[in-house]
Amino acid sequence: MIRCGLAILAAGLLLAWPAGASRAQGVEEIEQAWRGWMEKTQRTRGSLVVMRAGQPVREAESGRLPPGAAVPLASLSKAITGVCIATLIERGTLAFETPVSQALARTLSRTGRPVDPRLLQVTVSELLVHRAGLGPGGGEDMARWLRRNSGGRTAFEEQLRWLFARPLAYGPGERFEYSNAAYLMLGAIVEEAAGQSYERYCRDTVLAQLGARDAMLDPQWRILSSYGGWKMPLAQYGRFYQAFAPSNPAIGPRARAWMMSPEGKQVGGGAHYGLGTFVRPTPRGGGNFWHAGAWSYDLANAHDGPIHTSYATFAVRLGALDVNMVSFAEPRQERGDGELDAALGAAARRVKRWP
């Protein structure tokens, strides 16, 4: 299933990279740092975009990936879901304290209630910050589904039934436990609160407004939807990530204040989890934001034909520089996300000549 690089807690506290590279540089050296990481970690194809003040200043491809190609985003999709939830909260349709029993009242009438009644009292806030008591799970259910059905359906209610059939792994609010299931539930909450499909609401209300006009749920992987299903050119995701800039209206004042407060959201190292991203507040620029994602799946007898996919994604916003950087790389590897974070961040901080 999709995995998040939880070891990447260093954004904003990066070590120098490499030793002795303190001379002034241009933005092209960010690309060189990325290509060095690609080679070191044995990635065969990929792309990079560097944005400043919401505009692309450097784009690169490797391994014959077409320039500007739309790529799948894996868990970078969670930030899209988080910002969509933020818009509903700002409008007063939802609140951070809204419990699942209320936020999914109509959906529950169709799916049935969860076997663990504690799940009904989990709040939107606890889902957003991975403190709902949910465990990772779901892999066996996904395999069974893909053998019999197309991955091209969001299948929110079917996936909720899988989730509702299991007891919570922990008490709600008890601990941080990264889980796709939390963002699956948030996607269903978006649909119920907005009265339209998750994809349409997020695309029209958030993504198109931020310049991500070609964003879509991946036709082959719509089942991953709100926790891993989005696909778009990296430059458009970089524009979306500008939502986290302090003056950007995509996140309203109520949601932004909640997002920037570490209370009840800490993950260690001075960082916390917010609207689908890790957050580290900084004295200037409104904070640093970052997330990693990966998807690796092999299934020979899937309904839509054999599935063989493996890739990793990473996005970081350095608030003091007003810089967003987004990377896509194939294949997924067990290591390397922390090194990419360090390489990109240190290179960006040395730039003296921005286009």
Sine and cosine of phi, psi and omega as CSV:
sin_phi,cos_phi,sin_psi,cos_psi,sin_omega,cos_omega
0.00,0.00,0.09,-1.00,0.03,-1.00
-0.89,0.45,0.66,-0.75,0.01,-1.00
-0.81,-0.59,0.54,-0.84,0.04,-1.00
-0.95,-0.31,0.65,-0.76,0.02,-1.00
-0.97,0.23,0.98,0.18,-0.06,-1.00
-0.92,0.39,-0.27,0.96,0.06,-1.00
-0.95,0.30,-0.25,0.97,-0.03,-1.00
-0.99,0.14,0.99,0.15,0.04,-1.00
-0.88,-0.47,0.34,0.94,-0.12,-0.99
-0.98,-0.20,-0.10,1.00,-0.07,-1.00
-0.85,0.53,0.82,-0.57,-0.05,-1.00
0.99,-0.13,-0.22,0.97,0.06,-1.00
-0.74,-0.67,0.79,0.62,-0.18,-0.98
-1.00,0.05,0.54,-0.84,0.08,-1.00
-0.99,0.14,0.34,-0.94,0.04,-1.00
-0.89,0.45,0.56,-0.83,-0.05,-1.00
-0.51,-0.86,0.83,-0.55,-0.36,0.93
-0.99,0.11,0.06,-1.00,0.01,-1.00
-0.86,0.50,0.70,-0.72,0.05,-1.00
1.00,0.05,-0.06,1.00,-0.05,-1.00
-1.00,-0.08,0.84,0.54,-0.08,-1.00
-0.99,-0.15,-0.03,1.00,-0.04,-1.00
-0.94,0.34,0.39,-0.92,0.04,-1.00
-0.87,0.49,0.56,-0.83,-0.05,-1.00
-0.59,-0.81,0.23,-0.97,0.12,-0.99
-0.98,-0.20,0.08,-1.00,-0.09,-1.00
-0.91,0.42,-0.34,0.94,0.00,-1.00
-0.88,0.47,-0.42,0.91,-0.02,-1.00
-0.97,0.24,-0.30,0.95,0.17,-0.98
-0.91,0.41,-0.69,0.73,0.06,-1.00
-0.87,0.49,-0.67,0.74,0.00,-1.00
-0.89,0.46,-0.63,0.77,0.05,-1.00
-0.90,0.44,-0.65,0.76,0.02,-1.00
-0.90,0.43,-0.70,0.71,0.01,-1.00
-0.90,0.43,-0.59,0.81,0.07,-1.00
-0.89,0.46,-0.66,0.75,0.05,-1.00
-0.91,0.41,-0.67,0.75,0.02,-1.00
-0.84,0.54,-0.72,0.70,-0.02,-1.00
-0.93,0.37,-0.69,0.72,-0.05,-1.00
-0.89,0.46,-0.61,0.79,-0.06,-1.00
-0.99,-0.11,0.15,0.99,0.13,-0.99
0.87,0.49,0.72,0.69,0.14,-0.99
-1.00,0.03,0.61,-0.80,-0.10,-1.00
-0.98,-0.20,-0.42,0.91,0.02,-1.00
-0.58,-0.82,0.50,-0.86,0.05,-1.00
0.00,-1.00,0.02,-1.00,0.04,-1.00
-0.47,-0.88,0.38,-0.93,-0.04,-1.00
-0.62,-0.78,0.61,-0.79,0.19,-0.98
-0.74,-0.68,0.65,-0.76,0.09,-1.00
-0.88,-0.47,0.82,-0.58,-0.01,-1.00
-0.90,-0.43,0.58,-0.81,0.16,-0.99
-0.72,-0.70,0.77,-0.64,-0.07,-1.00
0.82,0.58,0.57,0.82,0.07,-1.00
0.99,0.12,0.09,1.00,-0.02,-1.00
-0.85,-0.53,0.62,-0.78,0.01,-1.00
-0.93,0.37,0.75,-0.67,0.05,-1.00
-0.88,-0.47,-0.18,0.98,0.07,-1.00
-0.32,-0.95,0.75,-0.66,0.10,-0.99
-0.75,-0.66,0.60,-0.80,-0.03,-1.00
-0.58,-0.81,0.50,-0.86,0.08,-1.00
-0.75,-0.66,0.40,-0.92,0.03,-1.00
-0.62,-0.79,0.57,-0.82,0.06,-1.00
0.94,0.33,0.56,0.83,0.09,-1.00
0.91,0.42,0.44,0.90,0.17,-0.99
-0.96,0.28,0.82,-0.57,-0.07,-1.00
-0.85,0.53,0.66,-0.75,0.04,-1.00
-0.84,0.54,0.73,-0.69,0.04,-1.00
0.95,0.31,0.24,0.97,-0.02,-1.00
-0.91,0.42,0.61,-0.79,0.14,-0.99
-0.95,0.33,0.73,-0.69,-0.03,-1.00
-0.78,-0.62,0.46,-0.89,0.08,-1.00
-0.95,0.30,0.48,-0.88,-0.17,-0.99
-0.93,-0.37,-0.21,0.98,-0.06,-1.00
0.79,0.62,-0.73,-0.69,-0.15,-0.99
-0.95,0.32,-0.10,1.00,0.18,-0.98
-0.90,0.44,-0.27,0.96,0.08,-1.00
-0.89,0.45,-0.44,0.90,-0.07,-1.00
-0.88,0.47,-0.57,0.82,0.03,-1.00
-0.90,0.43,-0.58,0.81,0.05,-1.00
-0.88,0.47,-0.73,0.68,0.04,-1.00
-0.87,0.50,-0.68,0.74,0.00,-1.00
-0.87,0.49,-0.69,0.72,0.00,-1.00
-0.94,0.35,-0.57,0.82,0.07,-1.00
-0.89,0.46,-0.69,0.73,0.08,-1.00
-0.87,0.50,-0.66,0.75,-0.01,-1.00
-0.86,0.51,-0.62,0.78,0.01,-1.00
-0.91,0.41,-0.62,0.79,0.01,-1.00
-0.93,0.36,-0.55,0.83,0.06,-1.00
-0.94,0.35,-0.68,0.74,0.00,-1.00
-0.89,0.45,-0.53,0.85,0.03,-1.00
-0.98,0.19,-0.19,0.98,-0.03,-1.00
1.00,0.05,0.08,1.00,0.04,-1.00
-0.94,0.33,-0.56,0.83,0.06,-1.00
-0.78,-0.63,0.21,-0.98,0.18,-0.98
-0.72,-0.69,0.38,-0.92,0.05,-1.00
-0.87,0.49,-0.45,0.89,-0.03,-1.00
-1.00,0.02,-0.03,1.00,-0.02,-1.00
-0.88,0.47,0.81,-0.58,0.02,-1.00
-0.99,0.17,0.35,-0.94,0.03,-1.00
-0.83,0.55,-0.62,0.79,-0.02,-1.00
-0.84,0.55,-0.52,0.85,0.01,-1.00
-1.00,-0.03,-0.69,0.72,-0.08,-1.00
-0.92,0.40,-0.47,0.89,-0.02,-1.00
-0.86,-0.50,0.50,0.86,-0.08,-1.00
-0.84,0.55,-0.73,0.68,-0.03,-1.00
-0.94,0.33,-0.63,0.78,0.02,-1.00
-0.89,0.45,-0.67,0.74,-0.01,-1.00
-0.89,0.46,-0.48,0.88,0.03,-1.00
-0.92,0.39,-0.36,0.93,0.02,-1.00
-0.99,-0.15,-0.61,0.79,-0.07,-1.00
-1.00,0.06,-0.35,0.94,-0.19,-0.98
1.00,0.03,0.30,-0.95,-0.06,-1.00
-1.00,0.08,0.44,-0.90,0.00,-1.00
-0.92,0.39,0.48,-0.88,0.02,-1.00
-0.92,0.39,-0.44,0.90,0.04,-1.00
-0.98,-0.20,0.96,-0.28,-0.08,-1.00
-0.90,0.44,-0.30,0.95,0.02,-1.00
-0.89,0.46,-0.47,0.88,-0.02,-1.00
-0.89,0.46,-0.49,0.87,-0.02,-1.00
-0.92,0.39,-0.42,0.91,-0.02,-1.00
-1.00,-0.07,-0.08,1.00,0.07,-1.00
-0.88,0.47,0.66,-0.75,-0.05,-1.00
-0.99,-0.12,0.27,-0.96,0.10,-1.00
-0.83,0.55,-0.67,0.74,0.02,-1.00
-0.86,0.51,-0.71,0.70,-0.02,-1.00
-0.91,0.42,-0.56,0.83,0.09,-1.00
-0.91,0.41,-0.70,0.71,-0.04,-1.00
-0.86,0.50,-0.60,0.80,-0.11,-0.99
-0.97,-0.24,0.27,0.96,0.08,-1.00
0.86,0.50,0.69,0.73,0.06,-1.00
-0.81,-0.59,0.57,0.82,-0.03,-1.00
-1.00,0.01,-0.08,1.00,-0.05,-1.00
1.00,0.03,0.15,0.99,-0.04,-1.00
-0.99,0.10,0.61,-0.79,0.13,-0.99
-1.00,-0.03,0.07,-1.00,-0.02,-1.00
-0.90,0.43,-0.93,0.36,0.15,-0.99
0.72,0.70,-0.05,-1.00,0.14,-0.99
1.00,-0.06,-0.26,0.97,-0.09,-1.00
-0.89,0.46,-0.70,0.71,0.00,-1.00
-0.91,0.40,-0.65,0.76,0.05,-1.00
-0.87,0.48,-0.68,0.73,0.00,-1.00
-0.89,0.46,-0.69,0.72,0.01,-1.00
-0.88,0.48,-0.70,0.71,0.03,-1.00
-0.88,0.48,-0.67,0.74,0.01,-1.00
-0.88,0.47,-0.74,0.67,-0.08,-1.00
-0.93,0.36,-0.38,0.92,0.08,-1.00
-0.95,0.32,-0.47,0.88,-0.13,-0.99
-0.93,-0.37,-0.30,0.95,-0.12,-0.99
-0.65,-0.76,0.31,-0.95,0.05,-1.00
-0.96,0.29,0.58,-0.81,0.14,-0.99
-0.98,0.21,0.01,1.00,-0.06,-1.00
-1.00,0.10,0.17,0.99,0.09,-1.00
-0.92,-0.38,0.59,-0.81,0.06,-1.00
-0.92,0.39,-0.58,0.81,0.09,-1.00
0.77,0.64,0.68,0.73,-0.01,-1.00
-0.83,0.55,-0.76,0.65,-0.13,-0.99
-0.94,0.34,-0.58,0.81,0.07,-1.00
-0.89,0.46,-0.68,0.73,0.00,-1.00
-0.93,0.36,-0.58,0.81,0.07,-1.00
-0.90,0.44,-0.60,0.80,0.04,-1.00
-0.89,0.46,-0.64,0.77,0.07,-1.00
-0.86,0.52,-0.72,0.69,-0.06,-1.00
-0.91,0.41,-0.69,0.72,-0.06,-1.00
-0.93,0.36,-0.30,0.96,-0.01,-1.00
-0.98,0.18,-0.09,1.00,-0.06,-1.00
-0.90,-0.43,0.57,-0.82,0.12,-0.99
-0.95,0.31,0.38,-0.92,0.08,-1.00
-0.90,0.44,0.54,-0.84,0.03,-1.00
-0.98,0.20,-0.47,0.88,-0.04,-1.00
-0.60,-0.80,0.21,-0.98,0.10,-1.00
-0.95,0.32,0.63,-0.78,0.04,-1.00
-0.81,0.58,0.72,-0.69,-0.01,-1.00
0.98,0.18,-0.04,1.00,-0.15,-0.99
-0.96,0.28,-0.63,0.78,-0.09,-1.00
-0.34,-0.94,0.34,-0.94,0.12,-0.99
-0.98,0.18,0.83,-0.56,0.07,-1.00
-0.59,-0.81,0.97,-0.25,-0.06,-1.00
-0.85,0.52,0.74,-0.67,-0.11,-0.99
-0.46,-0.89,0.78,-0.63,0.14,-0.99
-0.89,0.46,-0.52,0.86,-0.08,-1.00
-0.87,0.49,-0.56,0.83,0.01,-1.00
-0.88,0.48,-0.68,0.74,-0.04,-1.00
-0.99,0.15,-0.38,0.93,0.22,-0.98
-0.86,0.50,-0.75,0.66,0.00,-1.00
-0.89,0.46,-0.63,0.78,0.02,-1.00
-0.91,0.42,-0.58,0.82,0.08,-1.00
-0.89,0.47,-0.69,0.73,0.05,-1.00
-0.91,0.42,-0.58,0.81,0.05,-1.00
-0.91,0.41,-0.64,0.77,0.07,-1.00
-0.84,0.54,-0.73,0.69,-0.02,-1.00
-0.87,0.49,-0.71,0.70,-0.04,-1.00
-0.93,0.37,-0.67,0.74,-0.04,-1.00
-0.94,0.33,-0.62,0.79,-0.06,-1.00
-0.99,0.10,-0.37,0.93,-0.04,-1.00
0.95,0.32,0.42,0.91,0.05,-1.00
-0.44,-0.90,0.08,-1.00,-0.07,-1.00
-0.91,0.42,0.51,-0.86,0.06,-1.00
-0.81,0.58,-0.74,0.67,-0.06,-1.00
-0.88,0.48,-0.73,0.68,-0.05,-1.00
-0.90,0.43,-0.70,0.71,-0.03,-1.00
-0.89,0.46,-0.76,0.65,-0.04,-1.00
-0.91,0.41,-0.64,0.77,-0.01,-1.00
-0.91,0.41,-0.74,0.68,-0.10,-0.99
-0.98,0.20,-0.62,0.78,-0.13,-0.99
-1.00,0.08,-0.55,0.84,-0.09,-1.00
-0.90,-0.43,-0.86,0.50,-0.20,-0.98
-0.92,0.40,-0.75,0.66,0.00,-1.00
-0.89,0.46,-0.59,0.81,0.00,-1.00
-0.92,0.40,-0.44,0.90,-0.02,-1.00
-0.99,-0.13,0.07,1.00,0.06,-1.00
0.99,-0.10,0.14,0.99,0.03,-1.00
-0.99,-0.12,0.92,0.40,-0.16,-0.99
-0.98,0.21,-0.28,0.96,0.01,-1.00
-0.99,-0.17,0.16,0.99,-0.02,-1.00
-0.93,0.37,0.63,-0.77,0.06,-1.00
-0.41,-0.91,0.34,-0.94,0.23,-0.97
-0.95,0.32,0.73,-0.69,-0.02,-1.00
-0.82,0.57,0.86,-0.51,-0.06,-1.00
-0.80,0.60,-0.53,0.85,0.00,-1.00
-0.99,0.10,-0.30,0.95,-0.13,-0.99
-0.74,-0.67,0.58,0.81,0.04,-1.00
-0.88,0.48,-0.41,0.91,0.01,-1.00
-0.87,0.49,-0.41,0.91,0.02,-1.00
-0.99,0.17,-0.37,0.93,0.19,-0.98
0.53,0.85,-0.92,-0.40,-0.19,-0.98
-0.96,0.28,-0.18,0.98,0.03,-1.00
-0.93,-0.38,-0.12,0.99,0.00,-1.00
-0.07,-1.00,0.27,0.96,-0.20,-0.98
-0.98,-0.20,-0.06,1.00,-0.10,-0.99
-0.98,0.22,0.47,-0.88,0.00,-1.00
-0.61,-0.79,0.69,-0.72,0.03,-1.00
-0.15,-0.99,0.24,-0.97,0.16,-0.99
-0.89,0.46,0.58,-0.82,-0.07,-1.00
-0.86,0.51,-0.59,0.81,0.00,-1.00
-0.88,0.47,-0.55,0.83,0.02,-1.00
-0.95,0.30,-0.58,0.81,0.10,-0.99
-0.91,0.41,-0.61,0.79,0.06,-1.00
-0.87,0.50,-0.61,0.80,0.07,-1.00
-0.92,0.38,-0.68,0.73,0.07,-1.00
-0.85,0.53,-0.66,0.75,-0.07,-1.00
-0.90,0.44,-0.28,0.96,0.07,-1.00
-0.92,0.40,-0.21,0.98,0.10,-0.99
-0.82,0.57,-0.46,0.89,-0.06,-1.00
-1.00,0.09,-0.06,1.00,0.12,-0.99
-0.90,0.43,0.61,-0.80,-0.18,-0.98
-0.87,0.49,-0.47,0.88,-0.03,-1.00
-0.99,-0.15,0.06,1.00,-0.08,-1.00
-0.97,0.23,0.79,-0.61,-0.07,-1.00
-0.97,0.26,-0.09,1.00,-0.01,-1.00
-0.87,0.48,-0.51,0.86,0.09,-1.00
-0.93,-0.38,0.90,-0.43,-0.06,-1.00
-0.96,0.27,0.12,-0.99,-0.10,-0.99
-0.88,0.47,-0.61,0.79,-0.01,-1.00
-0.91,0.41,-0.75,0.66,-0.02,-1.00
-0.94,0.35,-0.58,0.82,-0.01,-1.00
-0.92,0.39,-0.67,0.75,0.03,-1.00
-0.88,0.48,-0.66,0.75,0.05,-1.00
-0.90,0.44,-0.71,0.70,-0.06,-1.00
-0.88,0.48,-0.63,0.78,-0.09,-1.00
-0.99,0.13,-0.27,0.96,0.02,-1.00
-0.99,0.17,0.78,-0.63,0.01,-1.00
-0.98,0.17,-0.11,0.99,-0.11,-0.99
-0.85,0.52,0.87,-0.50,0.02,-1.00
0.96,0.28,0.21,0.98,-0.09,-1.00
-0.79,-0.61,0.02,1.00,-0.16,-0.99
-0.89,0.45,0.61,-0.79,0.09,-1.00
-0.83,-0.55,0.00,1.00,0.01,-1.00
0.95,-0.31,0.37,-0.93,0.06,-1.00
0.91,0.41,0.40,0.92,-0.02,-1.00
0.98,0.19,0.16,0.99,-0.03,-1.00
-0.94,-0.35,0.36,-0.93,0.13,-0.99
-0.63,-0.78,0.13,-0.99,-0.01,-1.00
-0.95,-0.30,0.66,-0.75,-0.05,-1.00
-0.81,-0.59,-0.89,-0.46,-0.05,-1.00
-1.00,0.02,0.92,0.38,0.01,-1.00
0.98,0.21,0.27,0.96,0.02,-1.00
-0.60,-0.80,0.36,-0.93,0.26,-0.96
-0.98,0.19,0.51,-0.86,-0.08,-1.00
-0.70,-0.71,0.69,-0.72,0.23,-0.97
-0.76,-0.65,0.95,-0.33,0.05,-1.00
-0.87,0.50,0.59,-0.81,-0.01,-1.00
-0.74,-0.67,0.39,-0.92,-0.01,-1.00
-0.88,0.48,-0.50,0.87,0.00,-1.00
-0.80,-0.60,0.51,-0.86,0.19,-0.98
0.99,0.13,0.10,0.99,0.11,-0.99
0.99,0.16,0.16,0.99,0.09,-1.00
0.97,-0.26,0.24,-0.97,0.12,-0.99
-0.96,-0.28,0.59,-0.81,-0.03,-1.00
-0.73,-0.69,0.62,-0.78,0.02,-1.00
-0.33,-0.94,0.34,-0.94,0.06,-1.00
-0.28,-0.96,0.49,-0.87,0.11,-0.99
-0.85,-0.52,0.41,-0.91,0.09,-1.00
-0.55,-0.83,0.34,-0.94,0.06,-1.00
-0.36,-0.93,0.53,-0.85,0.05,-1.00
-0.63,-0.78,0.84,-0.54,0.03,-1.00
-0.69,-0.73,0.85,-0.52,-0.10,-1.00
-0.51,-0.86,0.73,-0.69,0.07,-1.00
-0.74,-0.67,0.87,-0.49,0.01,-1.00
-0.54,-0.84,0.94,-0.35,-0.11,-0.99
-0.96,0.28,-0.52,0.85,-0.14,-0.99
-0.93,-0.38,0.66,0.75,0.03,-1.00
-0.96,0.29,0.43,-0.90,-0.01,-1.00
-0.84,0.54,-0.64,0.77,-0.04,-1.00
-1.00,0.03,0.11,0.99,-0.07,-1.00
0.95,-0.31,0.19,-0.98,-0.06,-1.00
-0.82,0.57,0.67,-0.74,0.01,-1.00
-0.93,-0.38,0.85,-0.53,0.08,-1.00
-0.65,-0.76,0.98,-0.21,-0.04,-1.00
-0.63,-0.78,0.59,-0.81,-0.02,-1.00
-0.34,-0.94,0.90,-0.44,0.01,-1.00
-0.36,-0.93,0.21,-0.98,0.02,-1.00
-0.65,-0.76,0.51,-0.86,0.01,-1.00
-0.75,-0.66,0.38,-0.92,0.04,-1.00
-0.42,-0.91,0.67,-0.74,0.07,-1.00
-0.70,-0.71,0.61,-0.79,0.06,-1.00
-0.59,-0.81,0.65,-0.76,0.15,-0.99
-0.89,-0.46,0.82,-0.58,0.08,-1.00
-0.97,-0.23,0.98,-0.21,-0.19,-0.98
-0.88,0.48,-0.66,0.75,-0.06,-1.00
-0.90,0.44,-0.46,0.89,0.02,-1.00
-1.00,-0.09,-0.19,0.98,-0.13,-0.99
0.82,0.58,0.72,0.70,-0.06,-1.00
-0.86,-0.51,0.74,-0.67,0.14,-0.99
-0.89,-0.45,0.69,-0.72,0.05,-1.00
-0.75,-0.66,0.72,-0.69,-0.06,-1.00
-0.73,-0.68,0.72,-0.70,-0.04,-1.00
-0.79,-0.61,0.59,-0.81,0.15,-0.99
-0.80,-0.61,0.70,-0.71,-0.03,-1.00
-0.55,-0.84,0.62,-0.78,0.11,-0.99
-0.85,-0.53,0.61,-0.79,-0.12,0.99
-1.00,0.08,0.12,-0.99,0.13,-0.99
-0.92,0.39,0.64,-0.77,0.08,-1.00
-0.82,-0.57,0.34,-0.94,0.02,-1.00
-0.97,0.25,-0.23,0.97,-0.05,-1.00
-0.74,-0.67,0.22,-0.97,0.19,-0.98
0.90,-0.44,-0.35,0.94,-0.06,-1.00
-0.90,0.45,-0.69,0.72,0.01,-1.00
-0.89,0.45,-0.61,0.79,0.04,-1.00
-0.91,0.41,-0.62,0.79,0.03,-1.00
-0.91,0.41,-0.69,0.72,0.06,-1.00
-0.81,0.58,-0.76,0.65,-0.02,-1.00
-0.90,0.43,-0.70,0.71,-0.05,-1.00
-0.89,0.45,-0.75,0.67,-0.03,-1.00
-0.92,0.38,-0.71,0.71,-0.05,-1.00
-0.90,0.44,-0.72,0.70,-0.01,-1.00
-0.91,0.41,-0.65,0.76,0.03,-1.00
-0.90,0.45,-0.68,0.74,-0.01,-1.00
-0.90,0.44,-0.61,0.79,-0.02,-1.00
-0.94,0.34,-0.33,0.94,0.02,-1.00
-1.00,0.01,-0.17,0.99,-0.05,-1.00
-0.92,0.40,0.77,-0.63,0.06,-1.00
-0.91,-0.41,-0.24,0.97,-0.05,-1.00
-0.82,-0.58,1.00,0.05,0.06,-1.00
-0.99,0.11,0.65,-0.76,0.06,-1.00
-0.85,0.52,0.00,0.00,0.00,0.00
